[in-house]
Amino acid sequence: MLKPRRKSQKVYPNADRYGEDGRRLYSAYDAAAATRRPGRQVWVKRIRLAAIALTFVAAVLVVIVFSALPH
């Protein structure tokens, strides 16, 4: 009995996802379950919080300086 011929990579562009037995080597859902690094939104949130804190500190310093000036 003859073995079926293996198809070329051009016919199946995602052939690297499958092993010799035709089963999937990995799933797209496996990567979603893995822990992710903090993304851009986390950094934007941190920068926004730092900007608010610096603005508050600057406002307090302005109040202190103006109250120390002679009237």
C-alpha positions in Angstrom: 0.0 0.0 0.0 1.4 3.4 -0.9 1.7 6.2 1.6 0.0 9.5 0.9 2.3 12.1 -0.4 3.0 15.1 1.9 1.6 18.4 0.6 3.9 21.3 0.0 4.1 24.3 2.4 2.6 26.5 -0.3 -0.7 24.5 -0.2 -0.8 24.7 3.6 0.9 27.9 4.8 0.3 27.1 8.4 1.7 23.6 8.2 4.3 24.4 10.9 1.4 24.4 13.4 0.9 20.7 13.0 3.1 17.7 13.8 3.9 14.7 11.7 0.7 13.0 12.9 -1.5 15.9 11.9 -2.3 17.0 15.4 -1.8 20.6 16.5 1.5 21.5 18.2 0.0 24.4 20.0 -3.3 26.2 20.4 -4.1 29.9 20.0 -5.8 29.7 23.4 -2.7 28.5 25.2 -1.0 31.9 24.8 -4.0 33.8 26.2 -3.8 31.9 29.5 -0.2 32.7 30.0 0.8 35.7 32.2 1.3 38.9 30.3 3.7 41.7 30.9 2.1 45.1 31.8 1.0 46.7 28.6 0.9 50.3 27.4 -2.3 51.1 29.4 -0.5 50.4 32.7 2.3 52.8 31.8 -0.1 55.5 30.7 -2.0 55.1 34.0 1.2 55.4 36.0 2.4 58.5 34.1 -1.0 60.1 34.5 -0.9 59.4 38.2 2.6 60.9 38.5 1.5 64.0 36.6 -1.4 64.5 38.9 0.8 64.1 42.0 3.4 66.6 40.6 0.7 69.1 39.8 -0.6 68.8 43.4 2.9 69.3 44.8 3.5 72.3 42.6 0.2 73.9 43.7 1.1 73.4 47.4 4.5 74.9 46.9 3.0 77.9 45.1 0.6 78.4 48.0 3.5 78.2 50.5 5.6 80.7 48.5 2.8 83.2 48.1 1.9 83.0 51.8 5.5 83.7 52.8 5.7 86.9 50.7 5.2 90.2 52.5 1.8 91.8 52.0 
